[in-house]
Amino acid sequence: MRSVALATILVLLVVAPAAAGIDSWGFRAGWSGARMIGDGGQAIAPNYRSDFTGSWFVTTRLKPWLSFQPEIAWVSKGGQDDFRLTSYPSPTEVTHTDFHTEHRLHYLEVPLLLRFELPAMGPLRPFALTGTAPAWLVGEDDSELKQTGSTTVPRQATRILAQIFEEIPAAGHPITAQRFDFGLVLGLGFWVGEGHVRLGFEGRGTAGLVDVVPGGSFEFQNQAFGVTTAIEVR
């Protein structure tokens, strides 16, 4: 699968622009939120964490309403979680200790997108995006575990709930993620104006299709969402 993706990238980034010509180029940057899904991902990093995302892109016009848009992007994935451990330091006391954990997986991503130009809305030029997003992990998991609070209360005044956190052994330990990820992209946005240089706004989501921690009984897939501004030069 990795060799097919690499071959696809080379063909689309080299042959297609050379054949059809580059019609525009630009940059986009902004906020991204990422979490992990799958039974393993939901156990250790089910909540969105915020970070920066950005990319450089070019477009090649295929039809008046359709363009091919490859990109080179920086995307931070992973996720975060908050959990509580309950201990019994004495027969009469219960201690609740709260923790926050984050997993940060930084990727160099190469989205290969089709951009559909939608009907104009006054000065706004809406568009839709869809495509694939091969990505390569840059460095190891930048994980973090910190204690956020601790409370000790009388045992007899506490309703004790038995909670088993299967993710506790992994909390604070880096995810041993493989280098390659692959996802599907959907997005909507709009450009402002018709000039040689124009400003755009976009929201897009990427759903990971690859188990980034293969070989075990649990699955870990990345899920990311980004809101960015862009400058396009035509």
Sequence and secondary structure as in RCSB ss.txt:
>XXXX:A:sequence
MRSVALATILVLLVVAPAAAGIDSWGFRAGWSGARMIGDGGQAIAPNYRSDFTGSWFVTTRLKPWLSFQPEIAWV
SKGGQDDFRLTSYPSPTEVTHTDFHTEHRLHYLEVPLLLRFELPAMGPLRPFALTGTAPAWLVGEDDSELKQTGS
TTVPRQATRILAQIFEEIPAAGHPITAQRFDFGLVLGLGFWVGEGHVRLGFEGRGTAGLVDVVPGGSFEFQNQAF
GVTTAIEVR
>XXXX:A:secstr
 HHHHHHHHHIIIIIHHHHH   EEEEEEEEEEEEEEHHHHHHH  B EEEEEEEEEEEEEEETTEEEEEEEEEE
EEEEEEEEEEEEEEETTEEEEEEEEEEEEEEEEE  EEEEEE   BTTEEEEEEEEEEEEEE SS EEEEEEEEE
EEEEGGGS       TTGGGTTS     SEEEEEEEEEEEEE SSSEEEEEEEEEEEE S SSTTSSS  EEEEE
EEEEEEEE 
